[in-house]
């Protein structure tokens, strides 16, 4: 097993299952996948956009095979119905706040039409995919501050190395009463003729304060307050270069819920919890001329390894988001403490 890259979670001695990580321990360990951010921190704003690009080509013309699983459907995302029906992704994925979904949809349509001027005329329409979490505790949600240009800037910023924590769509997020954000992790799957990679990126904005369970089985230190309800959301994006078909990919991303449950989440009434996945092993041509498309598919008896990878990487990605996020003061003086600070203080008191 190769040594895992040092991350805030692994620096604490935590381990997340037996599978090795990729070289970055990141969603972008899946070759060709890129991530970018646009962060807005000014006045009462603590918000932004994160963009995920499955490949460098034109996604409308070369669609990625995709799947979605709604764990709890308290959310306002766009484009998921068509992903579930057709099993393809034809735009980048944008992650933002609840009231900025419209601006991000507009940006994705404009970007696709710029590349393909006949969309909506000679060509069919495009399905923009945007997912959201409510950052209104720390940011002025009503300002609807994210613009089309901000969303396009996040797409333009996309690269294989990207910031984690309170950046992009994770800027104003909260998790288990602490500061949340954007986190990531990956796993290497030693299957023939691989190896293959599977990566997870989480926009963490969920969990009731006091419920967080650490990987060593301890309860996390209590944050400053304990709200009566779990009112948040989490978006888990899974990428892999494994040749999974739509059904297999749907089965795989359901296991994101295992990783969330290990952390202490129960997917409350007001929590919008979504898993969205894609495989880079397939590029489904918009202008396909063949009647039958050949392709490989993972042997069903190997799916347990994929399930394990999704569960372990999801758990690690959420903690990566939290431990990478410093304490933040936001709108109207609202405050979220840092999990890293709380663990350090608890260790000092016990040591």
GUBASE-110074 format. One record per residue (C-alpha): residue number from 1; x, y, z. Coordinates in Angstrom, 3 decimals, always signed. Layout:
N
+-----+----------+----------+----------+
:   n :        u :        v :        w :
+-----+----------+----------+----------+
: NUM :        X :        Y :        Z :
...
+-----+----------+----------+----------+
//
This chain:
351
+-----+----------+----------+----------+
:   n :        u :        v :        w :
+-----+----------+----------+----------+
:   1 :   +0.000 :   +0.000 :   +0.000 :
:   2 :   +1.353 :   +3.428 :   -0.903 :
:   3 :   +1.642 :   +6.083 :   +1.787 :
:   4 :   -1.385 :   +8.370 :   +1.871 :
:   5 :   -0.759 :  +12.050 :   +1.182 :
:   6 :   -0.746 :  +14.058 :   +4.393 :
:   7 :   -4.052 :  +15.832 :   +4.922 :
:   8 :   -5.560 :  +17.554 :   +7.977 :
:   9 :   -7.494 :  +14.396 :   +8.848 :
:  10 :   -4.582 :  +12.005 :   +8.328 :
:  11 :   -2.251 :  +14.321 :  +10.248 :
:  12 :   -4.398 :  +13.507 :  +13.292 :
:  13 :   -3.657 :   +9.811 :  +12.830 :
:  14 :   -7.099 :   +8.971 :  +11.465 :
:  15 :   -7.508 :   +6.255 :   +8.866 :
:  16 :  -10.414 :   +5.682 :   +6.539 :
:  17 :  -10.470 :   +2.043 :   +5.477 :
:  18 :   -7.759 :   -0.145 :   +3.935 :
:  19 :   -7.769 :   +1.144 :   +0.356 :
:  20 :   -4.846 :   +3.329 :   -0.772 :
:  21 :   -5.459 :   +6.894 :   -1.866 :
:  22 :   -4.497 :   +8.458 :   -5.148 :
:  23 :   -1.413 :  +10.704 :   -5.362 :
:  24 :   -3.358 :  +13.872 :   -4.431 :
:  25 :   -6.035 :  +12.203 :   -2.297 :
:  26 :   -8.412 :  +14.278 :   -4.405 :
:  27 :  -11.264 :  +14.109 :   -6.882 :
:  28 :   -8.707 :  +15.142 :   -9.510 :
:  29 :   -6.791 :  +11.885 :   -9.100 :
:  30 :   -9.270 :  +10.744 :  -11.734 :
:  31 :   -7.405 :  +11.740 :  -14.885 :
:  32 :   -8.864 :  +14.718 :  -16.727 :
:  33 :  -11.118 :  +15.913 :  -13.896 :
:  34 :  -10.612 :  +19.535 :  -12.865 :
:  35 :  -12.027 :  +21.764 :  -10.114 :
:  36 :  -12.196 :  +25.549 :   -9.853 :
:  37 :  -13.582 :  +28.117 :   -7.416 :
:  38 :  -14.881 :  +31.663 :   -7.248 :
:  39 :  -14.981 :  +32.966 :   -3.656 :
:  40 :  -16.938 :  +36.028 :   -2.509 :
:  41 :  -16.046 :  +37.423 :   +0.933 :
:  42 :  -17.082 :  +41.041 :   +1.381 :
:  43 :  -19.344 :  +42.762 :   +3.896 :
:  44 :  -22.085 :  +40.271 :   +4.821 :
:  45 :  -21.172 :  +37.889 :   +1.983 :
:  46 :  -19.533 :  +34.515 :   +2.606 :
:  47 :  -20.392 :  +32.606 :   -0.551 :
:  48 :  -19.196 :  +31.515 :   -3.992 :
:  49 :  -19.188 :  +28.850 :   -6.700 :
:  50 :  -17.246 :  +25.620 :   -7.222 :
:  51 :  -17.016 :  +24.112 :  -10.710 :
:  52 :  -16.297 :  +20.453 :  -11.499 :
:  53 :  -15.296 :  +19.536 :  -15.063 :
:  54 :  -15.257 :  +15.818 :  -15.992 :
:  55 :  -12.953 :  +16.376 :  -18.966 :
:  56 :  -11.317 :  +19.105 :  -21.065 :
:  57 :  -13.549 :  +18.645 :  -24.093 :
:  58 :  -16.979 :  +19.939 :  -25.034 :
:  59 :  -19.333 :  +18.137 :  -22.640 :
:  60 :  -22.357 :  +18.844 :  -24.806 :
:  61 :  -20.733 :  +17.046 :  -27.745 :
:  62 :  -19.010 :  +14.356 :  -25.632 :
:  63 :  -21.227 :  +13.626 :  -22.682 :
:  64 :  -20.046 :  +11.869 :  -19.523 :
:  65 :  -22.011 :   +8.895 :  -18.238 :
:  66 :  -23.627 :  +10.046 :  -14.997 :
:  67 :  -26.062 :   +9.126 :  -12.228 :
:  68 :  -27.776 :  +10.815 :   -9.299 :
:  69 :  -29.119 :   +9.524 :   -5.996 :
:  70 :  -31.309 :  +11.679 :   -3.757 :
:  71 :  -30.679 :  +10.702 :   -0.143 :
:  72 :  -33.064 :  +13.341 :   +1.222 :
:  73 :  -34.746 :  +15.660 :   -1.246 :
:  74 :  -34.993 :  +18.973 :   +0.622 :
:  75 :  -33.138 :  +20.891 :   -2.105 :
:  76 :  -33.384 :  +23.248 :   -5.055 :
:  77 :  -30.848 :  +21.805 :   -7.479 :
:  78 :  -31.185 :  +21.998 :  -11.277 :
:  79 :  -30.761 :  +19.350 :  -13.958 :
:  80 :  -30.910 :  +16.229 :  -11.788 :
:  81 :  -34.154 :  +14.895 :  -13.312 :
:  82 :  -32.595 :  +14.570 :  -16.757 :
:  83 :  -29.402 :  +13.045 :  -15.345 :
:  84 :  -31.544 :  +10.373 :  -13.675 :
:  85 :  -33.527 :   +9.745 :  -16.861 :
:  86 :  -30.804 :   +9.810 :  -19.536 :
:  87 :  -27.740 :   +8.952 :  -17.476 :
:  88 :  -25.521 :  +11.645 :  -18.981 :
:  89 :  -23.829 :  +14.863 :  -17.966 :
:  90 :  -23.457 :  +17.562 :  -20.639 :
:  91 :  -22.253 :  +20.585 :  -18.644 :
:  92 :  -19.803 :  +21.127 :  -15.809 :
:  93 :  -21.272 :  +20.647 :  -12.330 :
:  94 :  -21.599 :  +23.870 :  -10.343 :
:  95 :  -21.965 :  +23.962 :   -6.543 :
:  96 :  -23.239 :  +27.174 :   -4.960 :
:  97 :  -25.764 :  +28.579 :   -2.479 :
:  98 :  -29.523 :  +28.073 :   -2.668 :
:  99 :  -30.478 :  +31.438 :   -4.153 :
: 100 :  -27.688 :  +31.387 :   -6.764 :
: 101 :  -28.852 :  +28.321 :   -8.670 :
: 102 :  -30.502 :  +30.517 :  -11.309 :
: 103 :  -27.358 :  +32.528 :  -12.051 :
: 104 :  -25.334 :  +29.333 :  -12.343 :
: 105 :  -27.896 :  +27.767 :  -14.697 :
: 106 :  -27.683 :  +30.893 :  -16.855 :
: 107 :  -23.870 :  +30.672 :  -16.885 :
: 108 :  -23.850 :  +27.027 :  -17.960 :
: 109 :  -26.336 :  +27.699 :  -20.761 :
: 110 :  -24.295 :  +30.666 :  -21.992 :
: 111 :  -21.081 :  +28.642 :  -21.875 :
: 112 :  -22.654 :  +25.754 :  -23.811 :
: 113 :  -24.221 :  +28.060 :  -26.423 :
: 114 :  -20.891 :  +29.841 :  -26.899 :
: 115 :  -19.339 :  +26.494 :  -27.791 :
: 116 :  -22.387 :  +25.276 :  -29.759 :
: 117 :  -24.339 :  +28.201 :  -31.276 :
: 118 :  -27.121 :  +25.934 :  -32.598 :
: 119 :  -28.258 :  +24.788 :  -29.144 :
: 120 :  -31.989 :  +25.433 :  -28.858 :
: 121 :  -32.236 :  +25.958 :  -32.624 :
: 122 :  -30.981 :  +23.148 :  -34.825 :
: 123 :  -29.589 :  +21.212 :  -31.827 :
: 124 :  -31.515 :  +20.094 :  -28.729 :
: 125 :  -31.424 :  +22.155 :  -25.552 :
: 126 :  -28.699 :  +21.695 :  -22.930 :
: 127 :  -29.206 :  +20.370 :  -19.394 :
: 128 :  -27.308 :  +22.585 :  -16.895 :
: 129 :  -26.476 :  +20.810 :  -13.623 :
: 130 :  -26.269 :  +22.933 :  -10.474 :
: 131 :  -26.391 :  +21.742 :   -6.865 :
: 132 :  -26.788 :  +23.923 :   -3.793 :
: 133 :  -26.549 :  +24.218 :   -0.048 :
: 134 :  -27.967 :  +27.013 :   +2.114 :
: 135 :  -25.176 :  +29.247 :   +3.441 :
: 136 :  -27.631 :  +31.773 :   +4.908 :
: 137 :  -26.384 :  +31.487 :   +8.498 :
: 138 :  -23.012 :  +32.999 :   +7.614 :
: 139 :  -23.834 :  +34.846 :   +4.376 :
: 140 :  -26.518 :  +37.238 :   +3.153 :
: 141 :  -28.453 :  +34.762 :   +1.060 :
: 142 :  -31.001 :  +37.367 :   -0.018 :
: 143 :  -28.291 :  +39.409 :   -1.746 :
: 144 :  -28.196 :  +36.810 :   -4.542 :
: 145 :  -24.623 :  +37.974 :   -4.981 :
: 146 :  -23.293 :  +35.219 :   -7.252 :
: 147 :  -23.392 :  +36.376 :  -10.862 :
: 148 :  -23.076 :  +34.689 :  -14.236 :
: 149 :  -19.544 :  +36.064 :  -14.462 :
: 150 :  -18.674 :  +34.535 :  -11.073 :
: 151 :  -19.848 :  +31.123 :  -12.251 :
: 152 :  -17.898 :  +31.435 :  -15.503 :
: 153 :  -14.830 :  +32.486 :  -13.497 :
: 154 :  -15.063 :  +29.290 :  -11.427 :
: 155 :  -15.133 :  +27.239 :  -14.646 :
: 156 :  -12.149 :  +29.162 :  -16.036 :
: 157 :  -10.237 :  +28.596 :  -12.770 :
: 158 :  -10.556 :  +24.801 :  -12.965 :
: 159 :   -7.372 :  +22.788 :  -12.561 :
: 160 :   -6.072 :  +19.539 :  -11.128 :
: 161 :   -4.882 :  +21.223 :   -7.918 :
: 162 :   -7.489 :  +23.222 :   -6.030 :
: 163 :   -8.069 :  +24.802 :   -2.635 :
: 164 :  -10.151 :  +23.119 :   +0.051 :
: 165 :  -12.152 :  +24.401 :   +2.978 :
: 166 :  -13.867 :  +27.807 :   +2.975 :
: 167 :  -13.583 :  +28.437 :   -0.752 :
: 168 :  -15.980 :  +28.582 :   -3.689 :
: 169 :  -19.304 :  +26.945 :   -2.963 :
: 170 :  -18.016 :  +25.975 :   +0.490 :
: 171 :  -17.234 :  +29.501 :   +1.674 :
: 172 :  -20.257 :  +30.017 :   +3.915 :
: 173 :  -21.092 :  +26.425 :   +4.793 :
: 174 :  -21.514 :  +24.865 :   +8.257 :
: 175 :  -21.306 :  +21.244 :   +9.402 :
: 176 :  -22.244 :  +19.735 :  +12.767 :
: 177 :  -22.162 :  +23.232 :  +14.321 :
: 178 :  -18.621 :  +23.862 :  +13.068 :
: 179 :  -17.348 :  +25.590 :   +9.945 :
: 180 :  -17.948 :  +23.427 :   +6.869 :
: 181 :  -16.782 :  +23.792 :   +3.285 :
: 182 :  -15.294 :  +21.910 :   +0.339 :
: 183 :  -13.336 :  +18.708 :   +0.966 :
: 184 :  -12.065 :  +15.826 :   -1.094 :
: 185 :  -10.501 :  +12.362 :   -1.002 :
: 186 :   -9.724 :   +9.499 :   -3.396 :
: 187 :   -9.106 :   +5.774 :   -3.515 :
: 188 :   -7.054 :   +3.581 :   -5.828 :
: 189 :   -8.754 :   +0.392 :   -6.973 :
: 190 :   -6.345 :   -2.344 :   -8.023 :
: 191 :   -8.529 :   -4.079 :  -10.575 :
: 192 :   -7.358 :   -5.403 :  -13.914 :
: 193 :   -6.503 :   -3.851 :  -16.322 :
: 194 :   -6.148 :   -0.875 :  -13.960 :
: 195 :   -5.358 :   +0.448 :  -11.499 :
: 196 :   -8.449 :   +2.661 :  -11.488 :
: 197 :   -9.246 :   +5.768 :   -9.468 :
: 198 :  -12.337 :   +6.906 :   -7.611 :
: 199 :  -12.554 :  +10.388 :   -6.125 :
: 200 :  -15.078 :  +12.251 :   -3.973 :
: 201 :  -15.684 :  +15.955 :   -3.459 :
: 202 :  -18.081 :  +17.069 :   -0.715 :
: 203 :  -19.818 :  +20.394 :   -0.172 :
: 204 :  -20.423 :  +19.936 :   +3.554 :
: 205 :  -23.261 :  +21.935 :   +5.123 :
: 206 :  -25.153 :  +19.396 :   +7.227 :
: 207 :  -25.279 :  +17.608 :  +10.563 :
: 208 :  -26.697 :  +18.565 :  +13.955 :
: 209 :  -24.285 :  +20.153 :  +16.420 :
: 210 :  -23.132 :  +17.573 :  +18.947 :
: 211 :  -23.738 :  +14.568 :  +16.674 :
: 212 :  -20.340 :  +14.410 :  +14.929 :
: 213 :  -18.553 :  +11.061 :  +15.367 :
: 214 :  -14.794 :  +11.032 :  +14.744 :
: 215 :  -13.081 :   +8.171 :  +12.868 :
: 216 :  -11.598 :   +6.831 :  +16.116 :
: 217 :  -15.105 :   +6.427 :  +17.573 :
: 218 :  -15.030 :   +9.462 :  +19.865 :
: 219 :  -17.663 :  +12.167 :  +19.826 :
: 220 :  -16.317 :  +15.490 :  +18.646 :
: 221 :  -16.059 :  +18.328 :  +21.180 :
: 222 :  -19.304 :  +20.266 :  +21.422 :
: 223 :  -19.455 :  +23.496 :  +19.408 :
: 224 :  -20.917 :  +26.637 :  +20.930 :
: 225 :  -24.576 :  +25.769 :  +20.367 :
: 226 :  -26.792 :  +22.759 :  +19.801 :
: 227 :  -29.649 :  +23.504 :  +17.374 :
: 228 :  -32.799 :  +21.461 :  +17.754 :
: 229 :  -32.953 :  +20.332 :  +14.129 :
: 230 :  -30.626 :  +19.306 :  +11.327 :
: 231 :  -31.229 :  +22.026 :   +8.751 :
: 232 :  -28.482 :  +21.787 :   +6.180 :
: 233 :  -27.400 :  +19.942 :   +3.086 :
: 234 :  -24.515 :  +17.978 :   +1.644 :
: 235 :  -23.589 :  +17.458 :   -1.990 :
: 236 :  -21.308 :  +14.487 :   -2.685 :
: 237 :  -19.780 :  +14.327 :   -6.171 :
: 238 :  -18.181 :  +11.001 :   -7.124 :
: 239 :  -15.860 :  +10.636 :  -10.113 :
: 240 :  -14.215 :   +7.467 :  -11.411 :
: 241 :  -12.439 :   +6.139 :  -14.480 :
: 242 :  -13.973 :   +2.704 :  -13.928 :
: 243 :  -16.220 :   +1.561 :  -16.803 :
: 244 :  -19.429 :   +1.483 :  -14.767 :
: 245 :  -22.756 :   +1.520 :  -16.555 :
: 246 :  -25.538 :   +3.818 :  -15.354 :
: 247 :  -27.067 :   +1.206 :  -13.069 :
: 248 :  -23.730 :   +0.342 :  -11.477 :
: 249 :  -22.846 :   +3.991 :  -10.994 :
: 250 :  -26.198 :   +4.603 :   -9.307 :
: 251 :  -25.558 :   +1.688 :   -6.969 :
: 252 :  -22.084 :   +3.016 :   -6.178 :
: 253 :  -23.024 :   +6.599 :   -5.329 :
: 254 :  -25.765 :   +5.429 :   -2.951 :
: 255 :  -22.924 :   +4.349 :   -0.657 :
: 256 :  -22.086 :   +8.011 :   -0.049 :
: 257 :  -24.844 :   +7.745 :   +2.547 :
: 258 :  -22.747 :   +5.176 :   +4.436 :
: 259 :  -19.916 :   +7.672 :   +4.823 :
: 260 :  -22.322 :  +10.384 :   +5.972 :
: 261 :  -23.941 :   +8.066 :   +8.518 :
: 262 :  -20.550 :   +7.114 :   +9.968 :
: 263 :  -20.090 :  +10.800 :  +10.785 :
: 264 :  -23.335 :  +10.883 :  +12.760 :
: 265 :  -25.757 :  +12.278 :  +10.171 :
: 266 :  -29.316 :  +10.975 :   +9.987 :
: 267 :  -30.453 :  +13.061 :   +6.975 :
: 268 :  -32.969 :  +15.261 :   +8.764 :
: 269 :  -36.242 :  +16.566 :   +7.388 :
: 270 :  -34.713 :  +19.885 :   +6.323 :
: 271 :  -31.495 :  +18.476 :   +4.892 :
: 272 :  -30.909 :  +18.271 :   +1.147 :
: 273 :  -28.500 :  +15.373 :   +0.682 :
: 274 :  -27.538 :  +14.539 :   -2.901 :
: 275 :  -24.990 :  +12.155 :   -4.434 :
: 276 :  -24.018 :  +12.819 :   -8.045 :
: 277 :  -21.528 :  +10.665 :   -9.926 :
: 278 :  -19.880 :  +10.338 :  -13.323 :
: 279 :  -17.486 :   +7.993 :  -15.115 :
: 280 :  -14.755 :   +9.302 :  -17.391 :
: 281 :  -14.464 :   +5.863 :  -19.021 :
: 282 :  -17.345 :   +6.803 :  -21.332 :
: 283 :  -17.729 :   +9.707 :  -23.742 :
: 284 :  -21.170 :   +9.474 :  -25.284 :
: 285 :  -21.123 :  +11.361 :  -28.567 :
: 286 :  -23.917 :  +13.818 :  -29.224 :
: 287 :  -23.573 :  +13.102 :  -32.948 :
: 288 :  -23.247 :   +9.319 :  -32.640 :
: 289 :  -23.812 :   +7.481 :  -35.940 :
: 290 :  -23.518 :   +3.878 :  -34.754 :
: 291 :  -26.678 :   +1.967 :  -33.884 :
: 292 :  -24.948 :   -0.105 :  -31.206 :
: 293 :  -22.166 :   +1.289 :  -29.028 :
: 294 :  -19.641 :   -1.273 :  -27.736 :
: 295 :  -18.040 :   -0.873 :  -24.339 :
: 296 :  -16.552 :   -2.595 :  -21.301 :
: 297 :  -18.368 :   -2.932 :  -17.989 :
: 298 :  -17.079 :   -3.802 :  -14.513 :
: 299 :  -17.781 :   -7.354 :  -13.388 :
: 300 :  -20.642 :   -7.223 :  -10.899 :
: 301 :  -18.762 :   -9.353 :   -8.378 :
: 302 :  -16.201 :   -6.527 :   -8.008 :
: 303 :  -18.735 :   -3.894 :   -6.945 :
: 304 :  -18.079 :   -4.316 :   -3.209 :
: 305 :  -14.668 :   -2.690 :   -3.687 :
: 306 :  -16.341 :   +0.302 :   -5.339 :
: 307 :  -18.932 :   +0.557 :   -2.563 :
: 308 :  -16.170 :   +0.547 :   +0.047 :
: 309 :  -14.232 :   +3.231 :   -1.787 :
: 310 :  -17.250 :   +5.560 :   -2.015 :
: 311 :  -18.130 :   +5.139 :   +1.676 :
: 312 :  -14.565 :   +5.651 :   +2.936 :
: 313 :  -13.765 :   +8.581 :   +0.643 :
: 314 :  -17.042 :  +10.355 :   +1.478 :
: 315 :  -16.344 :  +10.163 :   +5.204 :
: 316 :  -12.819 :  +11.497 :   +4.668 :
: 317 :  -13.895 :  +14.249 :   +2.249 :
: 318 :  -16.357 :  +15.732 :   +4.744 :
: 319 :  -13.749 :  +15.817 :   +7.504 :
: 320 :  -11.257 :  +17.273 :   +5.028 :
: 321 :  -13.750 :  +20.095 :   +4.383 :
: 322 :  -14.204 :  +20.780 :   +8.088 :
: 323 :  -10.557 :  +20.545 :   +9.130 :
: 324 :   -9.483 :  +22.741 :   +6.199 :
: 325 :  -11.885 :  +25.526 :   +7.256 :
: 326 :  -10.836 :  +28.084 :   +9.876 :
: 327 :  -13.350 :  +29.684 :  +12.240 :
: 328 :  -15.532 :  +32.299 :  +10.561 :
: 329 :  -17.597 :  +35.311 :  +11.585 :
: 330 :  -20.295 :  +36.078 :   +9.061 :
: 331 :  -23.583 :  +37.885 :   +8.601 :
: 332 :  -24.892 :  +39.744 :  +11.680 :
: 333 :  -21.941 :  +38.479 :  +13.723 :
: 334 :  -22.917 :  +34.821 :  +13.321 :
: 335 :  -19.999 :  +32.571 :  +14.197 :
: 336 :  -18.887 :  +29.056 :  +13.354 :
: 337 :  -15.905 :  +27.628 :  +15.248 :
: 338 :  -13.194 :  +25.522 :  +13.644 :
: 339 :  -13.206 :  +21.775 :  +14.243 :
: 340 :   -9.398 :  +21.793 :  +14.082 :
: 341 :   -9.258 :  +24.404 :  +16.874 :
: 342 :  -11.778 :  +22.484 :  +18.993 :
: 343 :   -9.787 :  +19.250 :  +18.679 :
: 344 :   -6.560 :  +21.062 :  +19.525 :
: 345 :   -8.119 :  +22.675 :  +22.595 :
: 346 :   -9.587 :  +19.371 :  +23.760 :
: 347 :   -6.203 :  +17.671 :  +23.359 :
: 348 :   -4.485 :  +20.397 :  +25.385 :
: 349 :   -7.044 :  +20.098 :  +28.176 :
: 350 :   -6.679 :  +16.321 :  +28.310 :
: 351 :   -2.910 :  +16.315 :  +27.918 :
+-----+----------+----------+----------+
//
